[in-house]
């Protein structure tokens, strides 16, 4: 683990060039890698040697960027995936299979909700969705003998619910299972979930980490702190021999710091192939280098816009954890004292129709499915990202029909406010 400050690690972690080597992480744009003997390559297939043989599993560019994200989160091992959805799928599927059960906060991104409630349910994994503000007793009641993990988002997209990480971590650990936290919105610049008890962190690197809407990607980071061997019966995939690698037991071979990510790479990436292109990993790294600078501007701009909207006569309500009156303000100050994110949720007076009219009148701010990049964009989740949910599921996720998600970019705040005011005046 680096002794440098996080902003320095954003520039230097994961790759140290040797004498005469490229100063930037090189793009290794190759599907395959040459070896002098079959025996040398065979050692890689047996997980007996380190190296690369096929980019579907690992690539030097991706691994160096993953190492940087690992350093930023304070973990022991990490991997990149082709999307944030793939990261969340791999993170759960790596330890839960047919007949198993997972607890998730109900206030999560609509795509993740659908992944859990529909697609993974068809694979035989059952999910129980709990109110993120449930009491410890209510959370306790959700556990079953076959529960394998607990999942939540540090700041939920788009409800902006702030997860009580310590509460969920205590509950998970009391039942011998890990807490998996999607840390996409705050990024490790504003929140490091491992410091509050989380065990696995995921990211949609498509968002702030890339920061420029250039590449789709995801990441998984292992804290290395969860003792899989202490609960060996719950996690046989990590603690018993894997016959596809000549009987290797991951926890014995790679220790607590490497077992989880090695298994996810050797098994899931091998078989499912959700690997990022080397060029995408390279572009992600370009974004990571300026992440602290951009997050500070995103948060400052969002704070100004949220305060402005809160006082606007045509705005019904505003949700932003940075507002002193927000229901999650105190929790945000605990877990994210230096800022939260650049995303605001609010309602325009007049409901769904007024929200649509407002968005249509925007000029600088664009209507886009994306969120959390340098340019300000806006979306109506109930009719887009969360449209697969019924009214009850929308309510549980904290998504009302009039909710507008405004992702505040890094433009001059005066220009953002002028565009918002112009559009609201026409509602």
C-alpha positions as CSV (number, residue, x, y, z in Angstrom):
1,X,0.0,0.0,0.0
2,X,1.4,3.4,-0.9
3,X,2.4,6.0,1.7
4,X,1.4,8.8,-0.7
5,X,-1.6,11.0,-0.5
6,X,-4.6,10.0,-2.6
7,X,-4.2,12.8,-5.1
8,X,-0.6,11.6,-5.7
9,X,-1.7,8.0,-6.0
10,X,-4.2,9.1,-8.7
11,X,-1.2,10.0,-10.8
12,X,1.5,7.4,-9.8
13,X,0.0,4.3,-8.2
14,X,-0.1,1.1,-10.2
15,X,2.8,1.7,-12.5
16,X,6.4,2.7,-12.0
17,X,8.3,3.0,-15.2
18,X,11.8,1.7,-15.4
19,X,14.8,3.4,-17.0
20,X,13.9,4.4,-20.5
21,X,10.3,3.0,-20.3
22,X,7.1,4.9,-21.2
23,X,6.1,7.5,-18.5
24,X,2.4,6.8,-19.1
25,X,0.9,3.3,-18.7
26,X,1.4,1.6,-22.1
27,X,-1.5,0.3,-24.2
28,X,-0.8,-3.4,-24.7
29,X,-3.2,-3.8,-27.7
30,X,-2.8,-7.6,-28.1
31,X,-5.0,-10.5,-27.7
32,X,-2.2,-13.0,-27.0
33,X,1.3,-13.2,-25.6
34,X,4.2,-15.4,-26.9
35,X,6.1,-17.9,-24.9
36,X,9.2,-19.9,-25.8
37,X,7.9,-23.3,-24.5
38,X,4.6,-24.9,-23.8
39,X,5.7,-25.7,-20.3
40,X,6.1,-22.0,-19.6
41,X,2.6,-21.2,-20.8
42,X,1.2,-24.3,-19.0
43,X,2.4,-22.9,-15.7
44,X,0.1,-19.9,-16.3
45,X,-2.9,-22.1,-17.0
46,X,-2.2,-23.9,-13.7
47,X,-1.9,-20.6,-11.8
48,X,1.6,-21.6,-10.8
49,X,3.2,-18.5,-12.5
50,X,2.4,-14.9,-13.1
51,X,2.1,-13.5,-16.6
52,X,-0.3,-13.1,-19.5
53,X,-1.5,-15.4,-22.2
54,X,-4.9,-14.1,-23.4
55,X,-6.4,-10.7,-22.9
56,X,-9.8,-12.1,-22.1
57,X,-8.5,-13.0,-18.7
58,X,-5.8,-10.4,-18.0
59,X,-3.9,-7.6,-19.8
60,X,-1.0,-5.5,-18.5
61,X,-2.7,-2.2,-19.2
62,X,-5.9,-3.2,-17.3
63,X,-3.9,-4.7,-14.4
64,X,-1.9,-1.5,-13.9
65,X,-5.1,0.6,-13.9
66,X,-6.7,-1.9,-11.5
67,X,-3.7,-1.6,-9.2
68,X,-4.2,2.1,-9.1
69,X,-7.8,1.8,-8.1
70,X,-6.8,-0.8,-5.5
71,X,-4.4,1.7,-4.0
72,X,-7.0,4.5,-4.0
73,X,-9.5,2.3,-2.1
74,X,-6.9,0.8,0.2
75,X,-7.4,-2.7,-0.9
76,X,-5.2,-5.7,-1.5
77,X,-6.3,-6.8,-5.0
78,X,-8.5,-5.5,-7.8
79,X,-9.7,-6.2,-11.3
80,X,-11.3,-4.3,-14.1
81,X,-14.5,-5.4,-15.9
82,X,-16.2,-4.2,-19.1
83,X,-18.9,-2.4,-17.2
84,X,-20.2,-1.5,-13.8
85,X,-23.0,-4.1,-14.3
86,X,-20.4,-6.7,-14.9
87,X,-18.5,-5.6,-11.7
88,X,-21.6,-6.0,-9.5
89,X,-22.5,-9.3,-11.1
90,X,-19.0,-10.8,-10.7
91,X,-18.8,-9.4,-7.1
92,X,-21.9,-11.3,-6.0
93,X,-21.7,-14.4,-8.3
94,X,-18.1,-15.0,-7.2
95,X,-19.5,-16.2,-3.8
96,X,-23.2,-16.9,-4.4
97,X,-24.8,-19.4,-6.7
98,X,-27.9,-21.4,-7.3
99,X,-29.8,-21.9,-4.0
100,X,-28.1,-19.0,-2.2
101,X,-29.5,-15.8,-0.8
102,X,-28.3,-12.2,-0.8
103,X,-29.5,-9.2,1.1
104,X,-29.5,-5.8,-0.8
105,X,-30.5,-2.3,0.0
106,X,-33.7,-1.5,-1.9
107,X,-32.3,2.0,-2.8
108,X,-29.9,1.1,-5.6
109,X,-29.5,1.8,-9.3
110,X,-32.3,0.5,-11.4
111,X,-30.1,-1.6,-13.6
112,X,-28.6,-3.3,-10.6
113,X,-32.0,-3.9,-9.1
114,X,-33.1,-5.6,-12.3
115,X,-29.8,-7.6,-12.4
116,X,-30.6,-8.9,-8.9
117,X,-34.3,-9.2,-8.9
118,X,-34.8,-10.7,-12.4
119,X,-31.6,-12.0,-14.1
120,X,-29.8,-13.5,-11.1
121,X,-33.1,-14.7,-9.7
122,X,-33.4,-16.8,-12.9
123,X,-30.0,-18.2,-12.0
124,X,-31.4,-19.5,-8.7
125,X,-30.1,-16.7,-6.4
126,X,-32.7,-15.1,-4.3
127,X,-32.5,-11.5,-3.1
128,X,-34.2,-9.8,-0.2
129,X,-34.4,-6.0,-0.6
130,X,-34.4,-4.0,2.6
131,X,-35.1,-0.4,3.4
132,X,-31.6,1.2,3.8
133,X,-33.0,3.0,6.9
134,X,-34.3,-0.2,8.5
135,X,-33.6,-0.8,12.1
136,X,-30.9,-3.3,13.1
137,X,-33.6,-5.6,14.1
138,X,-35.3,-5.4,10.8
139,X,-32.0,-6.0,9.0
140,X,-31.3,-9.0,11.3
141,X,-34.6,-10.5,10.3
142,X,-33.7,-10.6,6.6
143,X,-30.8,-13.0,7.1
144,X,-31.2,-16.7,6.3
145,X,-28.9,-19.7,6.8
146,X,-28.0,-19.6,3.1
147,X,-27.3,-15.8,3.0
148,X,-23.9,-15.3,1.3
149,X,-23.5,-11.5,1.1
150,X,-25.0,-8.1,1.8
151,X,-25.0,-5.3,-0.9
152,X,-25.5,-1.6,-0.9
153,X,-24.5,1.7,-2.6
154,X,-22.6,4.4,-0.6
155,X,-24.8,7.0,-2.3
156,X,-27.7,5.5,-4.2
157,X,-28.4,6.3,-7.8
158,X,-30.7,8.4,-8.2
159,X,-32.4,8.5,-4.7
160,X,-29.1,9.8,-3.1
161,X,-29.7,7.6,-0.1
162,X,-26.5,7.5,2.0
163,X,-25.9,4.0,3.3
164,X,-25.1,3.5,6.9
165,X,-22.0,1.4,6.1
166,X,-21.2,0.5,9.7
167,X,-24.7,-0.8,10.4
168,X,-24.7,-3.0,7.3
169,X,-21.2,-4.2,8.0
170,X,-22.0,-5.2,11.6
171,X,-25.0,-7.1,10.5
172,X,-23.1,-8.9,7.7
173,X,-20.2,-9.8,9.8
174,X,-22.4,-11.1,12.6
175,X,-23.6,-13.7,10.1
176,X,-20.2,-14.5,8.7
177,X,-20.8,-12.9,5.3
178,X,-19.1,-9.9,3.5
179,X,-20.5,-6.5,2.8
180,X,-20.2,-5.4,-0.8
181,X,-20.5,-1.7,-1.5
182,X,-20.9,0.1,-4.8
183,X,-18.8,3.3,-4.3
184,X,-19.4,4.8,-7.7
185,X,-20.9,8.2,-6.8
186,X,-18.5,9.4,-4.0
187,X,-15.4,7.6,-5.4
188,X,-12.5,6.9,-3.1
189,X,-11.8,10.7,-3.2
190,X,-14.8,11.3,-0.9
191,X,-15.5,7.9,0.7
192,X,-13.4,4.8,1.4
193,X,-15.8,2.1,2.5
194,X,-13.1,-0.3,3.8
195,X,-12.4,2.2,6.6
196,X,-16.0,1.7,7.8
197,X,-16.2,-2.1,7.6
198,X,-17.0,-2.9,4.0
199,X,-15.2,-5.9,2.5
200,X,-15.6,-5.6,-1.2
201,X,-16.0,-2.4,-3.2
202,X,-17.3,-2.1,-6.8
203,X,-17.4,0.8,-9.2
204,X,-18.9,1.8,-12.5
205,X,-15.7,3.4,-13.7
206,X,-17.9,4.8,-16.6
207,X,-18.9,7.6,-14.2
208,X,-16.6,9.9,-12.3
209,X,-13.5,7.8,-12.5
210,X,-13.4,8.0,-16.3
211,X,-15.1,11.4,-16.0
212,X,-15.5,12.3,-19.7
213,X,-18.1,9.8,-21.0
214,X,-15.4,8.1,-23.1
215,X,-15.5,4.5,-21.9
216,X,-17.7,2.0,-20.2
217,X,-16.1,0.0,-17.5
218,X,-16.2,-1.4,-14.0
219,X,-13.9,-2.4,-11.1
220,X,-13.9,-4.7,-8.1
221,X,-11.6,-4.2,-5.2
222,X,-11.0,-6.6,-2.3
223,X,-10.1,-5.3,1.1
224,X,-8.3,-8.5,2.0
225,X,-9.8,-8.4,5.5
226,X,-12.7,-10.8,5.3
227,X,-11.7,-14.2,6.6
228,X,-13.2,-16.7,4.1
229,X,-11.6,-19.6,6.0
230,X,-13.4,-18.7,9.2
231,X,-16.6,-19.4,7.4
232,X,-15.3,-22.0,5.0
233,X,-18.6,-23.9,4.8
234,X,-20.4,-20.8,3.3
235,X,-17.7,-20.2,0.6
236,X,-16.6,-23.5,-0.8
237,X,-15.6,-21.9,-4.1
238,X,-12.8,-20.1,-2.2
239,X,-12.0,-22.7,0.5
240,X,-12.1,-26.1,-1.3
241,X,-10.2,-27.4,-4.3
242,X,-11.0,-26.0,-7.8
243,X,-10.7,-29.0,-10.2
244,X,-10.5,-26.7,-13.2
245,X,-7.1,-25.7,-11.9
246,X,-5.8,-29.1,-10.7
247,X,-7.2,-28.8,-7.3
248,X,-6.0,-25.4,-6.2
249,X,-7.7,-23.9,-3.1
250,X,-7.7,-20.2,-3.6
251,X,-7.4,-19.2,0.1
252,X,-4.5,-21.5,0.6
253,X,-2.7,-20.6,-2.6
254,X,-3.3,-16.8,-2.7
255,X,-4.2,-15.9,0.9
256,X,-7.0,-13.8,2.2
257,X,-5.6,-10.8,0.3
258,X,-5.7,-12.4,-3.1
259,X,-8.1,-15.4,-3.1
260,X,-11.3,-13.5,-4.0
261,X,-10.0,-11.5,-7.0
262,X,-7.9,-14.4,-8.3
263,X,-11.0,-16.6,-8.3
264,X,-13.1,-13.9,-10.0
265,X,-10.4,-13.6,-12.7
266,X,-9.5,-17.2,-13.2
267,X,-13.1,-18.5,-13.2
268,X,-15.6,-15.7,-14.0
269,X,-13.5,-13.7,-16.5
270,X,-12.3,-16.9,-18.1
271,X,-15.8,-18.2,-18.6
272,X,-17.9,-15.0,-19.1
273,X,-15.3,-12.8,-20.7
274,X,-16.5,-9.4,-19.5
275,X,-13.1,-7.9,-20.0
276,X,-12.3,-4.2,-20.9
277,X,-10.4,-3.3,-24.0
278,X,-6.8,-2.1,-23.3
279,X,-7.6,1.2,-24.9
280,X,-10.6,1.6,-22.5
281,X,-8.4,0.9,-19.5
282,X,-5.9,3.5,-20.8
283,X,-8.6,6.2,-21.1
284,X,-9.9,5.3,-17.7
285,X,-6.4,6.0,-16.3
286,X,-6.3,9.4,-18.0
287,X,-9.5,10.2,-16.1
288,X,-8.2,8.9,-12.8
289,X,-5.3,11.3,-12.9
290,X,-7.5,14.3,-12.5
291,X,-10.2,12.7,-10.3
292,X,-9.6,14.7,-7.1
293,X,-9.6,18.0,-9.0
294,X,-12.9,17.1,-10.8
295,X,-14.6,15.8,-7.7
296,X,-13.9,19.0,-5.8
297,X,-15.4,21.0,-8.7
298,X,-18.4,18.7,-9.1
299,X,-19.2,18.9,-5.4
300,X,-18.8,22.7,-5.2
301,X,-21.0,23.2,-8.3
302,X,-23.7,20.8,-7.1
303,X,-23.8,22.5,-3.7
304,X,-24.4,25.8,-5.4
305,X,-27.1,24.4,-7.7
306,X,-28.8,22.5,-4.8
307,X,-29.0,25.6,-2.7
308,X,-30.4,27.6,-5.6
309,X,-33.0,25.0,-6.4
310,X,-34.0,24.7,-2.8
311,X,-35.0,28.4,-2.8
312,X,-36.7,28.3,-6.3
313,X,-40.5,28.8,-6.2
314,X,-41.1,26.3,-9.0
315,X,-39.2,23.4,-7.3
316,X,-41.2,21.2,-5.1
317,X,-38.3,19.5,-3.3
318,X,-34.6,18.9,-3.5
319,X,-32.5,16.0,-2.3
320,X,-28.8,16.5,-1.9
321,X,-26.7,15.2,1.0
322,X,-24.7,18.4,1.1
323,X,-27.8,20.4,2.1
324,X,-28.0,20.9,5.9
325,X,-31.7,20.1,5.9
326,X,-31.3,16.9,3.9
327,X,-32.3,13.7,5.8
328,X,-28.9,12.2,5.0
329,X,-26.8,15.2,5.7
330,X,-25.5,14.0,9.1
331,X,-24.7,10.6,7.8
332,X,-23.0,12.1,4.8
333,X,-20.9,14.3,7.1
334,X,-19.8,11.2,8.9
335,X,-18.8,9.1,6.0
336,X,-18.0,11.8,3.4
337,X,-17.0,15.0,5.3
338,X,-15.1,16.5,2.3
339,X,-18.0,16.2,-0.1
340,X,-20.4,13.7,-1.6
341,X,-21.0,13.8,-5.4
342,X,-22.3,16.1,-8.1
343,X,-25.7,14.5,-8.5
344,X,-28.9,16.2,-7.3
345,X,-32.5,14.8,-7.3
346,X,-35.4,17.2,-7.3
347,X,-39.0,17.6,-8.3
348,X,-40.6,20.3,-10.4
349,X,-43.9,21.6,-9.2
350,X,-46.5,20.1,-11.6
351,X,-45.2,16.5,-11.5
352,X,-44.1,14.3,-14.4
353,X,-45.4,16.6,-17.1
354,X,-43.7,19.7,-15.6
355,X,-40.5,17.7,-15.3
356,X,-40.6,16.7,-18.9
357,X,-41.2,20.3,-19.9
358,X,-38.3,21.6,-17.8
359,X,-35.9,19.1,-19.4
360,X,-37.0,19.9,-22.9
361,X,-36.2,23.6,-22.3
362,X,-32.6,23.1,-21.2
363,X,-29.9,24.1,-23.6
364,X,-26.5,23.8,-21.9
365,X,-27.6,20.8,-19.8
366,X,-28.3,17.8,-22.0
367,X,-30.8,15.0,-21.6
368,X,-28.7,11.8,-21.4
369,X,-28.7,8.4,-20.0
370,X,-25.3,9.0,-18.5
371,X,-24.5,10.5,-15.2
372,X,-21.4,11.7,-13.4
373,X,-19.2,13.1,-16.1
374,X,-17.7,16.5,-16.8
375,X,-20.7,17.9,-18.7
376,X,-24.0,18.6,-16.9
377,X,-26.8,16.2,-17.9
378,X,-30.3,15.5,-16.8
379,X,-32.6,12.5,-16.8
380,X,-36.1,11.4,-15.7
381,X,-35.4,8.0,-14.0
382,X,-39.0,6.8,-13.7
383,X,-39.4,6.7,-17.5
384,X,-35.8,5.6,-18.3
385,X,-33.3,3.9,-16.0
386,X,-36.0,2.7,-13.6
387,X,-38.9,2.1,-16.0
388,X,-38.9,-1.6,-15.4
389,X,-40.0,-1.0,-11.8
390,X,-43.6,-0.9,-10.7
391,X,-44.9,1.9,-8.4
392,X,-44.2,0.0,-5.2
393,X,-40.6,-0.8,-6.4
394,X,-40.1,2.8,-7.4
395,X,-41.2,3.9,-4.0
396,X,-38.8,1.4,-2.3
397,X,-36.0,2.7,-4.4
398,X,-36.8,6.3,-3.5
399,X,-37.7,7.2,-7.1
400,X,-40.9,9.3,-7.3
401,X,-42.6,9.8,-10.7
402,X,-41.6,13.5,-10.6
403,X,-37.9,12.9,-9.7
404,X,-35.4,14.7,-12.0
405,X,-31.8,13.6,-11.7
406,X,-29.4,16.5,-12.4
407,X,-25.8,15.5,-12.8
408,X,-23.9,18.7,-12.3
409,X,-20.8,19.0,-14.4
410,X,-17.7,21.1,-14.1
411,X,-18.8,24.0,-16.2
412,X,-18.9,27.5,-14.8
413,X,-21.6,27.4,-12.1
414,X,-23.1,30.7,-13.3
415,X,-23.8,29.1,-16.7
416,X,-25.4,26.0,-15.2
417,X,-27.7,28.1,-13.0
418,X,-28.6,30.4,-15.9
419,X,-29.7,27.4,-18.0
420,X,-31.7,25.8,-15.1
421,X,-33.4,29.1,-14.4
422,X,-34.2,29.7,-18.1
423,X,-35.8,26.2,-18.3
424,X,-37.8,26.6,-15.1
425,X,-39.2,30.0,-16.2
426,X,-40.8,28.2,-19.1
427,X,-42.5,25.6,-17.0
